[in-house]
Every structure is written in structure tokens, then in C-alpha cells.
């Protein structure tokens, strides 16, 4: 059963003006990000469990352009 986050839970955003599509986020958080063959970045905005939250935090730390932002935490 997935963990339910109060208040909708943590969310992730990507600043498309900063993103250079290196794909590091997709390597660090494959359950959150997908860099398509068309060169577009797709991602889940809402993080549904602890695993995806940790992956997203790692992607934010590793992004060389600092384009990935995680807001919120397990407490909402």
C-alpha cells in the first residue's frame, strides 16, 4: 500500500530555462524522470512514496544546472 502524504505531499519541479537535458535526473530517479528519445523531459510532479522522494532528492542534488527542485516533505 503506497504511503499517503498529508496535504498532497512533496512535489517536484524543473526550471526549463535552466535544464540542459543532460539526463542525470533520469539516471538518478528513473521512477520520476524520463528523458524521451524526442529529447523532452517528462516527470511526475507529485511524489507518491518514500522511494520516489529519495530518488527525486538525489536528482536535485546531482543536477549540474540546479534545475530540479523538490518542495515539501513527508509531513506535507
N, C-alpha and C positions, 0 to 999 in steps of 0.2 A: 504494500500500500504506500503510495507516494506521501511524503511529508507535506502537510498543508501549512503554508505560511500566512500568518495574520496580515491583514491589510494588503493582500495581493502578493506579498513577498518581494524579494530582490528583483531588480531589473537591470538590464544591460543596455548600453547604447554605444554607438560607434559614430565618431565625428568623421563624416565622409570627406570633409575638406582636408583632414589630416591623414586619413587612411591612404596608404600607397599600395595596398593589396599584396603585401609580402606573403600572407598566408600563415604567419606564425600563430595567429589566434586559432586557425583551423587545426593546426598540429597540436596545440596545447589543449584545446577544448573541442574535440570532434563532435561531441554531443550538442554543442551550442552553435558552432560556426561551420559554414560550408562555403568554400571558395569554388564556385562553379566553373566549368570549362569555358563558359562565356565571359569569365573574368569578373563576375559580380559576386559580391559578398552577401551571403544570406545568413541570418542568425535569429535565434529565439530571443525575444525581448524579455520574456518572463522566465525566470529560472525556477524549475519545479521541484528540485530536490538538492540535498547536500552535495552530491557528486557533481552536478552541473554548476552549482555555485562555486565549488572549489576550482573546477576547470576554468570557469569564467574569470575568477580572481587571478589565476596563473596566466591566462591570456592577457589580462590587463597589465600585469607586471612585465610580461615579455614583449609587449608591443613596442617596437622601436620608435614609432611615431606618437606613442601615448594617445592613440585614438580610441581605445576601448575603456569604457568607464562602467564600473559596477556600482549601483546605488542600492542601499538597503542591506539588510542582513536577515538572519533567521528570525529575528524578533519583529520584522516588518519595517 
